[in-house]
Amino acid sequence: MSKLRINLFGESFRISSVSQIPLGFLPLEPIQFNESLSTLILEKNHPLIFKMIRQGLLDTYKNRIEIWFAGKKIHKTNISEIDSETALFPLFSSATERFNMKWSEETVYLEEREIGLIAVYEANLEKFNPDQLCFVMSLIKYHQNEMKVLGNIRYQNKSLIARPGDNLQIRSYFLKND
């Protein structure tokens, strides 16, 4: 068996809900409320528990997707060449899921952005058939924003297992529905 490996490079988007809010957290001033997550955890010394809602590779000019099989790079592309809505002749099949996020008055949300190797999808296969590969795009609507991300990859209608990559967090901030 040979290994199929798909590397996602670029900028990622993740939105999570904070399910356990420490006492004294909500009355923070707006300037403090937008502080980075690590600063709040270190200064307040409170563990925050997060539930990831949606994440994926953003459709920006910086993204890159590498497909490796049996130790050889067989294709290098980006989201705009895969997405059936933007590509004239898409190279691979793709699907789009729509996700409208329901905002709760008492819940605080965390939006994060990261750059680098976002995720690595892997599977052991006897033979690789590119026609069986499907990239699943997620159209995420939240607050006043709409994000299109590559959220999942399927091979033969089975989701591939994603491992986190090596990335750097460039932005994280909390959101509250007012």
C-alpha positions as CSV (number, residue, x, y, z in Angstrom):
1,M,0.0,0.0,0.0
2,S,1.2,3.5,-0.8
3,K,0.4,6.7,1.0
4,L,-1.7,9.5,-0.4
5,R,-0.8,12.8,1.2
6,I,-2.4,16.1,0.6
7,N,-0.7,19.2,2.1
8,L,-2.7,22.5,2.5
9,F,-0.6,25.6,2.7
10,G,-1.8,29.2,3.1
11,E,-4.0,31.0,5.6
12,S,-6.6,29.2,7.7
13,F,-9.8,30.4,9.4
14,R,-11.3,28.9,12.5
15,I,-14.3,29.9,14.6
16,S,-15.0,28.4,18.0
17,S,-17.4,28.9,20.8
18,V,-16.2,29.4,24.4
19,S,-18.2,27.1,26.4
20,Q,-16.9,28.0,29.9
21,I,-16.5,31.7,30.6
22,P,-14.6,32.6,33.7
23,L,-16.1,35.0,36.2
24,G,-15.2,38.6,35.4
25,F,-14.5,37.9,31.7
26,L,-17.5,39.5,30.1
27,P,-17.3,43.0,31.8
28,L,-13.9,43.6,30.1
29,E,-13.5,46.9,28.2
30,P,-13.6,46.5,24.4
31,I,-9.9,47.2,24.1
32,Q,-9.2,44.3,26.5
33,F,-11.8,42.1,24.9
34,N,-9.9,42.1,21.6
35,E,-6.6,41.0,23.3
36,S,-5.0,37.8,22.1
37,L,-6.1,34.5,23.6
38,S,-2.7,33.8,25.2
39,T,-2.6,37.1,26.9
40,L,-6.0,36.6,28.5
41,I,-5.2,33.1,29.6
42,L,-1.8,34.0,31.1
43,E,-3.0,37.2,32.8
44,K,-6.4,35.9,34.1
45,N,-5.0,32.4,34.8
46,H,-8.3,30.8,33.7
47,P,-8.6,27.8,31.5
48,L,-11.1,28.4,28.6
49,I,-12.9,25.5,27.0
50,F,-13.5,25.8,23.3
51,K,-15.7,24.0,20.9
52,M,-14.5,24.3,17.3
53,I,-17.4,25.2,15.0
54,R,-15.8,25.4,11.6
55,Q,-12.3,25.7,10.1
56,G,-10.5,25.4,6.8
57,L,-8.1,26.8,4.3
58,L,-9.1,30.3,3.1
59,D,-9.5,30.9,-0.6
60,T,-6.8,33.6,-0.9
61,Y,-4.0,34.1,-3.5
62,K,-1.5,32.6,-1.0
63,N,-3.0,29.1,-0.8
64,R,-1.4,26.0,-2.2
65,I,-2.5,22.4,-2.3
66,E,0.1,19.6,-2.9
67,I,-1.0,16.1,-3.8
68,W,1.6,13.4,-3.1
69,F,1.3,9.7,-3.8
70,A,3.9,7.0,-3.1
71,G,6.5,9.6,-2.2
72,K,6.1,11.6,-5.5
73,K,4.5,15.0,-5.9
74,I,1.8,14.4,-8.6
75,H,0.0,17.7,-8.6
76,K,0.3,21.3,-7.2
77,T,-2.7,23.5,-7.4
78,N,-4.8,26.1,-5.5
79,I,-8.4,26.5,-4.4
80,S,-9.4,28.6,-7.4
81,E,-8.4,25.8,-9.8
82,I,-10.4,23.2,-7.8
83,D,-13.6,25.1,-7.0
84,S,-16.3,24.5,-9.6
85,E,-17.7,28.0,-9.1
86,T,-14.5,29.8,-10.0
87,A,-12.7,27.4,-12.4
88,L,-13.6,27.1,-16.0
89,F,-12.4,23.5,-16.2
90,P,-12.0,22.2,-12.6
91,L,-9.2,19.7,-12.2
92,F,-11.0,17.7,-9.4
93,S,-14.5,17.3,-8.3
94,S,-15.7,19.7,-5.6
95,A,-18.8,20.2,-3.4
96,T,-20.0,23.2,-1.5
97,E,-21.6,23.1,1.9
98,R,-23.4,26.1,3.3
99,F,-23.2,26.8,7.0
100,N,-25.2,29.6,8.7
101,M,-23.9,30.1,12.2
102,K,-26.5,30.6,14.9
103,W,-25.4,33.3,17.3
104,S,-26.3,33.0,20.9
105,E,-26.6,36.1,23.1
106,E,-24.7,34.6,26.0
107,T,-21.9,32.9,24.1
108,V,-18.5,34.3,23.3
109,Y,-16.8,33.2,20.0
110,L,-13.2,33.0,19.1
111,E,-12.0,33.7,15.5
112,E,-8.5,32.6,14.7
113,R,-6.3,33.0,11.6
114,E,-3.1,31.0,11.0
115,I,-0.6,30.8,8.2
116,G,1.8,28.0,7.1
117,L,1.1,24.3,6.6
118,I,-2.5,24.2,7.7
119,A,-3.3,20.5,7.5
120,V,-2.1,17.2,6.1
121,Y,-4.6,14.7,4.9
122,E,-3.4,11.1,4.6
123,A,-4.7,7.7,3.5
124,N,-3.1,4.4,2.6
125,L,-4.2,3.3,-0.9
126,E,-3.4,0.5,-3.3
127,K,-3.9,2.8,-6.3
128,F,-4.7,6.5,-6.7
129,N,-7.5,7.6,-9.0
130,P,-7.8,11.5,-9.2
131,D,-11.4,11.2,-10.3
132,Q,-12.3,9.7,-6.8
133,L,-10.9,12.8,-5.0
134,C,-13.5,15.4,-3.9
135,F,-12.6,18.7,-2.2
136,V,-15.4,20.0,0.1
137,M,-15.7,23.8,0.3
138,S,-17.6,25.4,3.2
139,L,-19.4,28.7,2.8
140,I,-19.6,30.0,6.3
141,K,-21.9,32.9,7.2
142,Y,-21.5,34.4,10.5
143,H,-22.3,37.9,11.9
144,Q,-22.0,40.2,8.8
145,N,-19.2,38.0,7.3
146,E,-19.1,35.3,4.7
147,M,-16.0,33.0,4.4
148,K,-15.3,30.4,1.8
149,V,-12.9,27.7,3.0
150,L,-11.7,24.3,2.0
151,G,-13.0,22.4,4.9
152,N,-12.7,18.7,4.1
153,I,-11.3,16.3,1.5
154,R,-12.9,13.0,0.5
155,Y,-11.6,10.0,-1.4
156,Q,-14.1,7.4,-2.6
157,N,-16.8,9.2,-0.6
158,K,-14.9,8.8,2.7
159,S,-13.4,11.7,4.6
160,L,-9.7,11.7,4.8
161,I,-8.1,12.0,8.2
162,A,-6.5,15.4,8.8
163,R,-3.5,16.0,10.9
164,P,-2.7,19.5,12.1
165,G,0.3,21.1,10.2
166,D,3.0,23.4,11.3
167,N,1.5,26.9,11.4
168,L,1.8,30.3,13.1
169,Q,-1.2,32.0,14.6
170,I,-1.4,35.5,13.2
171,R,-4.7,36.7,14.6
172,S,-7.1,35.7,17.3
173,Y,-9.9,37.7,18.8
174,F,-13.1,37.2,20.7
175,L,-16.6,38.1,19.3
176,K,-19.8,38.6,21.2
177,N,-23.3,39.1,19.8
178,D,-24.5,42.4,21.1
